[in-house]
Amino acid sequence: MSLVPSTAPVARSLLPDTAVIAVDGRLSVGGCDLLGLAERFGTPLFVYDEAHLEARCAEAASAFDDGVAYAGKAFLCRAMARLAVRAGLCIDVASEGELHCALSAGVPAGRLVLHGNNKSDDELALALNAGVGRIVVDGLDDLERLAKHASGRIVPQAVLVRVTPGVEAHTHEFVRTGQEDTKFGVSIETGDASRLIERVAATDGLALVGLHAHIGSQVFDVGSLAQAAQILGTFFARLELEELCVGGGLGVAYVEGETAPTITEWGRAVRAACHTAGVAEHARITAEPGRSIVAAAGVTLYTVGAIKQVLSGRTYLAVDGGMSDNPRPVLYGSGYEAFLPRSTGAVRTRAARIVGKHCESGDVLVDDARLPADVKVGDVLCTPVTGAYGYSMASTYNRVGRPAVVFVRNGMAAVVLRRESSDDLEALECDDGAT
């Protein structure tokens, strides 16, 4: 979506639920002053509104049936896993690392759903031994590996089959997953889904309990999600299974002028489509929201380190983070807002390209930002709606450690992920045998 940058103060709708702007313009979240957090914990810093996270998890639990899972790929740590489960959600994990994190957080294995289009033998063995609730079978090779480990089980492993409904979501091509040409799942239209379902049902040690599909991410059109649900529902209704998972993908607003459906509106549309398609009342309709739970709960704080103007007239404003803590602008051309939490209500008349500190010209966080005219070196800068796919996709490019993450609530700030240090990176080095 191409929108003209606004010079107005940052929209309240882009801030976490508990955000409060003081008379002097300073912003607090969860009762914690953001400038104080930056001084205390350093920058870059991810700050999450714990009450916001809980509210969105509770909304998802209410919008769908038991079994709805938080998509851990959006942001996962032990604190987030515990919060989601306390709020009534399962957790969707897609790797050994995510599975290990959830288990180490004390999440009951039965509340976990394992995904992946190329699960390893080690991942499948770990999941089966732990007793995960459901494993999503992505294709024939995936089934054959799973069958090898599940054979002879006294209690069959519950599985869902991931199918592609042939719906092309209106979103970036890199995050579309429901069309026919995709690495995920098996096609309903070609008959591959039916054949895989038959194979699963006949496989020793497995119990087919349902279907799963996901049409893409950052989808603003509830109609696309409902259309996929209706196609799925029609296919599902004749199989007499117990669970239909419609995946995730609900979009969120990142910049001024964008609007997105709520989780409640999404759930209502999907349920209506499924029932129209003939899905039985007793069948469970579940989903896997991630971005819509965590994105707007999080903000990132940076410190401005350099400001320069070039011959073209463009102003470059460099901060102490960049593509290592938010690669989405580089990967997808994603847009963000920026503002100064010392003067949150100020008009933003100064145009600038906000860039990071990494050795890439493409290390751009906000291509055409608007900031207050008095922005200066040393200011703390904030980018909102960074709770999803920032930390989880972070890297150590240029050997810059990943930022700390704090959860805030009722005036208290707790570090849930500490800042990664050079010593942490050095700990991975193996000098034995090096020339």
N, C-alpha and C positions, 0 to 999 in steps of 0.2 A: 504494500500500500504506500503510495507516494503522497506525502503530506508536506505542506509548507511549514517550516519551523515557526513556532510561535514565540513572540517576545513577552508574552504574559508570564506571570509566575507559574511555576510547575503546578500541574493540575493535582488537586487533592486526591482525585481518584487513582492516581498512579502511586500514591504513598501507602505504606502499610496501615492496617486498621487502626492501630493505636497512636498514629502519628499526631503530634500536637505542635502547632507553631506558636511560639511565645510572642509577646508584644514586641520584643526587640528583633523578631524574625528568626531566632534560633529554633532549630527543629529537634524534637525529642521523639523517640520511638520506644514503646514499652516503658515509658517513664524515665528513659536514659537520654541525656543530651548527647547528640551525635558528635559534637566537637570534643566533648569530654571523653567519649569512647575512643576517638582518634588519638587523643593525647595519651590516654591510658594504655591502649593496646597497639598503637602504631597503625600505619597504613601501608599498602592496601588492607582493607578490612571488610569482611562480609558481616552484615548485621541482620539478624532475623527476628521478626516479631513473633514471639512464641504464641501469643493469643490469636494472631492471624492464622498461623499454621493450624492450631487446634480448631478454629472455626471452620476452615475449609475442609479439614478431615471429617468433622462432624457433619458438614453439609453433604459430603460425598457418601458417607455411611447412611444418611437419610434418603438420598436420591436414588440409591440402588439397593439391591438385596445383599444379605450377608455373603461375604466373599469378595466384595469390591476391594481392590488392592491399590495401594499407593505405588506408583511407578518409581522405584528407587533410583532409576537412572537419572532422574531430574536433579536429585540431590540426596545423598545418603551418608549418614554417619550414625553412630550408635544412638545419639540423643534423638535424631529424627526418627529412627526406626521405633524407638520406645514410644515417642509421642504419637505416631500414626497408629500403632497397635492399641494404645490406651484409648484412642478416639474411636475404636471399633473397626479399623481397617486391617486387611491383610497387607502383605508387601510383595511386590513383583520384583524379582531379582533376575539378572541376566548374565551372571558370571560367577565364577568361584569366589572372587573378591566380594561381590555384593552379598552372596549367600553367607560367606563367613562373617561379614559385618553384622548382618541381621541376627545370626545365631549367637554371636558373641555379645550382642545387645540383650540377649535373653528372650528374643522373640520365639514363641513356640513354633517349632518346625511346621506344624500343621497349618499355620497362618501364612506360609510362604508359597509363592507360585514361581516356578523356574521357567524362564524363557531362553531363547537363543536359537539362531538359525544354524549354528555349528557348534553344538555343545560337545565338550571333550569327554573322554571316558572318565577322567578324574572328576569333572563337574557332575556328571550323572551318578557316579558312585557315591560322591559326597551327599548329593541330594537324596538318594535312596536310603543311604545309611542313616541320615538325619531324620528321615520321615517327613519330607516336605509334603504339603497338602495336595498340590497339583503340579504336574509337569506338562508344559505345552509342547506337543509334537509338531515340528515345523515341516517335516518332509520324510521321505522314505529312508534316507540315510540316517537321519536323526532317530527314526523308529528302530532301525536295525541295531544301532548302538545301544539304545535304551533297552531293547528286548534282551540283549546279551546280558545286561546287568540285572534285569528284573525277573528273569526266568526262575521259576521255582519258588517265588515268594508266596508265603502263606497268606499274607494280606496283600491283594493286588494294589499296585500303585495307580492312583487316580490320574487320568490324563485328559487334556483337552487337545483337539486337533485345530491347528491354525489354518484358516482358509482365507482366500482372497476373494472378496465379493465383486471385484470388477468395477469399483467406484473410484473415480479419480478426484481426490480432494483438491479444492482450490487453495493450494499452498505451495511453498517452494518445492521444486522438483526433487531436492535431496531428501526431503522428509515426507514424501508421498509413499505410502506402503500398501494401499488397497487396490491399486490397478493391477492388471494382468502381468505387466512387465516389472517384476519386483523379485528381490532375493528372498522375500518372506512368504511362508505359507504355500498352500496348494490351491489351485484354481477350482472354483465351483463350476464354472462354465465348461471347462474341458473334461470334466468327470474325474480329474485327479483327486479331488477332495473325497468323492464317494469311494474311490478305490482305496485311498489311505484309511478312511474310516473303517472299511471292511477288514483291512489288515490289522488295524489296532484291536478291533473287537475280537479277532481270532488269535491274538498274541497272548501267550501264557505270561502271567504275572502282571498284566495291565488291565485296568478297568476304564473303559471309555465313559466319561461322565458329561462331556459337553464339547462345545465349539468355541473358538476364539477368532476374532478378527480385529484388525487395526488399519484404518484407512490413511493415516498420516498424522502429522503434528501441526500445531498452530492453525487449526481449522476454525474459522469464524462463522461459517455457515452451518447452523444446526440442521438445515435441510439435508446437507451432504451426510451428516452423521445419522440422521433419521432414515435416509435412503439406504445407506449401508445396513442399518438395523432391519429394515423391511426385507431386503434381499436375504440377509442372514436368517431372519425369522422364518421366512417361507421355506428355506432349506432345512432349518432346524426343526420346524414343527412336525415334519414327517418322521423324524428320527427317534422321537420319544426319549430324549436325553434330559438330564436334570439341570444343566447350566449353560447359559448363553452369555459369553463375555464379549462385549462390544468394543473392548480396548479403550484407548484414551484419545488424546489429540486435541482436546478443546483448547481453543486459542485464548490468549490474554492480550490486553491492551498494553503496549509498550510506550507509545508516544501520544501526545496530545492529538485528539481527534479520532483515535481508534476506540471502538467499543467492542465488547465481547459478551457472549451469553454467559449466564451463571451456570454453575454446576447443576443447580436445581432445574433450570430451564432445559439443559441438556438431558438430564435424567427423565424429565417429563416427556420430551419429544421422542426419546428412544423407547420408552415404555409403550407409548401410544402406537408407534410404528410396529413394535414386536407383537402387540396384541391384535393389531389390524392384520398382521401376517399369519395369525393363528397360533402364536406361541401360547401354550397352556398356562393357566393362572398359577399352577403349582411350580412351574419352572422358575429357576432363579435367574434373574437378569443382573449381571455384574459388569463392572467396568474397571479401568486402570488409569485413573487420573494422576498426573504428575505435575506438569507445568502449572495447571490451574490451581493446584494446592500451594505450591511454594514460590512461584515467580514473584508475585507482588508482595510477598511477605519479606523479601530480602532487598537490601540496598547495599551498594559498595561505596566505601569511602576511599578517596585518594588524596595525595598531597600534590599540589601544583609545583613543579620544579623548574619550568622554563616557559617563557612566552616569547614568541618572535613573529615578526611580520615580514613577509617576502614581497618581492617586486610586484606580484600579481595583486597584492592587497590582502591576500589571505593571512589570517592569524593562526599560528600553530600554538597549541597549548599542550605541553607535555606533562604527564602525570607519572607517578612512581609504580604503575602497574602496566596493564595493556593486554595484548593478545594472550598472555600466559594465564590470566585470570578471567578473561572473557573473550573466547575465540569466536563467538557467534557473529559479530560484525564481519570478521574476515571470512568465515565459512559461508554465511548466508546473506550477507549484506544487511543484517538486522539493524533496525533503528533503535536508538535510546534517547532519552532526555538527560540533561545535566543541569545542576543548580548548585548554589553555595548554601550549605545548611546554616551558615551564620546570618544569612539574609534570605530566607526561604520565600518570603512574600515579595521580593524585589522583582521589578520588571527586568527582562533579560534582553538587552539591546545590542550586546556585543557578539558578533558572529565569530566563531572559532572552530577549527578542526581539532578535536581532542585526540591526542595520540599517546601511545605508550612509550616505554623506554627501550624496547627491543630493537634488534638490528634488522628491521624490515620496514620498508616504506609503507607496506600495507598494514602496519601495526596501528590501526585506527579504531578507536572506541566509539566516537560519535563524529560522523563526517561533517555535519553542518549544525553544530550546536549553537545555542543562544545562552549567554551568561550575562550577569550584571556587568555594567560598564567598568566598575571598580575592581574587577577580579585581578589578583596579583599573585606573584610567586609566594609560596608558603600557605596559600589558602587551602582549606579542605574542600574538595569537590565531591559531590555525591551523584551517582547514577542510580535511579530507582528501577524497580522491577528486574532485579538481577539474581533473584533467588533460585532460578532454574537454569541448569546447564552452564553455570559460571564455574563454580568450584568443581563440579563433577567432570567438566571437560578441561579443567586447568592443566597446564603443563609446567615443566621446569625449563622452558626455553631460555637460553643464555645462562642456565643454571641459576635462575631466579626462583627461590622457594615459593611455594604456594602460600597465600595469605592465611591468617587466622580467621576463624568463624566464631562469632559470639551470638548466643541467644539472649534476648532481653525480655524482661517481664517484671512489672510492678517495681520499677526502679532498680532492679538487679540485673547485672550482666554476667553471664557464665560463658567461659571459653569452652566450646565443644570440639573444636579442632585447633590445635596450636599452630603457630606460624612455623613453616618448614625452614630449617636453617641450613647453612652450608655444611655443617657437621652431619646433618641428616643425609644430604646428598653424598658426602664423602663415605658414609657408612656402607654404601652400596659398592664401593670400589673393591676389586679383587686384584691385588698386585702379584700374587703367586704366579710364576711362569711368564710374567710380562717381560718383554725385551727392553 
